[in-house]
Amino acid sequence: MLFDVSVIEAQHRPLIQNGNLGDVFRAGTFGCVRLIEDVVHGQNWNDKHATVVVVDLGVRIVNDCGAAAQLAVSGFWSAAGHQVRDLVECHQLIEYFRHRPSDAQEWFESSGKERYKKFSFGKVFDKLAQDRGASQFDLKQSFDFYSDAGSHPSIAGFSWQMTDAGQKLIGPVPHPDRYRLFVGDLWAHATRATLDFVDAVDALNSDRKPIRDQFRYRYAVVAGARKLLAAINAEQIREFWK
């Protein structure tokens, strides 16, 4: 390891270990991961190409959640943001293949510029809007933000490696307030992606028992957390997450 992150983790971990709002967000994200894992390991789905691609995207979402959480608690903000960007793109593709399963084979077989030309985030975003109207969630706003701050060299990304006083820091940067907001945002994206994953797998496997019935407890945890916590905003996080 290049950096000792123990001091940074010591500042961040108590925020998700004291029975507070951070604890709830952590548990909610963990519930999403466990539900996707149950679906994947249960293997009660067909082997059609669209289903296999959606399941693989679900696995990637689980890994994105794990990587983002580990990087954020260690203070690697840009890298953590990149994982959320990837999660958002996987989420949108899951929804896309639910509506256009016949495109899964073409997406799978294309690569590089060809894939980008046909399936860039913006193009998929526009096609989904045609299929189901405006989304309940503005994934493009999050995708653009985390692309700028987490995936590309940018002024926004540079600001994540500085202290509030403007001092540049090499290595991980502790920032409890940013950590509060990040964990809440990770939970929100994980929950939305998981519920769309469930809907997509069910739609592509209409002859199978619905996931909400196969894994009633896991599904109830995710759906219930979504309903209870969805209205919490950044100001409330700062005020109530002590």
JOPE-V556439 format. One record per backbone hydrogen bond with DSSP energy under -1.0 kcal/mol. CO is the residue of the C=O (numbers start at 1). NH is the residue of the N-H. If there is no record, write none. Layout:
co:CO nh:NH
co:CO nh:NH
//
This chain:
co:5 nh:9
co:6 nh:10
co:8 nh:12
co:9 nh:13
co:12 nh:15
co:13 nh:16
co:14 nh:17
co:20 nh:24
co:21 nh:25
co:22 nh:26
co:23 nh:27
co:24 nh:28
co:25 nh:29
co:26 nh:30
co:27 nh:31
co:28 nh:32
co:29 nh:33
co:30 nh:34
co:31 nh:35
co:32 nh:36
co:33 nh:37
co:34 nh:38
co:35 nh:39
co:36 nh:40
co:37 nh:41
co:38 nh:42
co:39 nh:43
co:43 nh:45
co:48 nh:52
co:49 nh:53
co:50 nh:54
co:51 nh:55
co:52 nh:56
co:53 nh:57
co:54 nh:58
co:55 nh:59
co:56 nh:60
co:57 nh:61
co:58 nh:62
co:59 nh:63
co:60 nh:64
co:61 nh:65
co:62 nh:66
co:63 nh:67
co:64 nh:68
co:65 nh:69
co:66 nh:70
co:67 nh:71
co:68 nh:72
co:69 nh:73
co:70 nh:74
co:71 nh:76
co:72 nh:75
co:75 nh:77
co:75 nh:173
co:76 nh:80
co:77 nh:81
co:78 nh:82
co:79 nh:83
co:80 nh:84
co:81 nh:85
co:82 nh:86
co:83 nh:87
co:84 nh:88
co:85 nh:89
co:86 nh:90
co:87 nh:91
co:88 nh:92
co:89 nh:93
co:90 nh:94
co:91 nh:95
co:92 nh:96
co:93 nh:97
co:94 nh:98
co:95 nh:99
co:96 nh:100
co:100 nh:103
co:101 nh:104
co:103 nh:107
co:104 nh:108
co:105 nh:109
co:106 nh:110
co:111 nh:114
co:112 nh:116
co:113 nh:117
co:114 nh:118
co:115 nh:119
co:116 nh:120
co:120 nh:124
co:121 nh:125
co:122 nh:126
co:123 nh:127
co:124 nh:128
co:125 nh:129
co:126 nh:130
co:127 nh:131
co:128 nh:132
co:129 nh:133
co:137 nh:139
co:138 nh:142
co:139 nh:143
co:140 nh:144
co:141 nh:145
co:142 nh:146
co:143 nh:147
co:144 nh:148
co:145 nh:149
co:146 nh:150
co:147 nh:152
co:154 nh:158
co:155 nh:159
co:157 nh:160
co:158 nh:161
co:159 nh:162
co:161 nh:169
co:163 nh:166
co:167 nh:163
co:175 nh:179
co:176 nh:180
co:177 nh:181
co:178 nh:182
co:179 nh:183
co:180 nh:184
co:181 nh:185
co:182 nh:186
co:183 nh:187
co:184 nh:188
co:185 nh:189
co:186 nh:190
co:187 nh:191
co:188 nh:192
co:189 nh:193
co:190 nh:194
co:191 nh:195
co:192 nh:196
co:193 nh:197
co:194 nh:198
co:195 nh:199
co:196 nh:200
co:197 nh:201
co:198 nh:202
co:199 nh:203
co:200 nh:204
co:205 nh:208
co:210 nh:213
co:210 nh:214
co:211 nh:215
co:215 nh:219
co:216 nh:220
co:217 nh:221
co:218 nh:222
co:219 nh:223
co:220 nh:224
co:221 nh:225
co:222 nh:226
co:223 nh:227
co:224 nh:228
co:225 nh:229
co:226 nh:230
co:229 nh:232
co:233 nh:237
co:234 nh:238
co:235 nh:239
co:236 nh:240
co:237 nh:241
co:240 nh:242
//
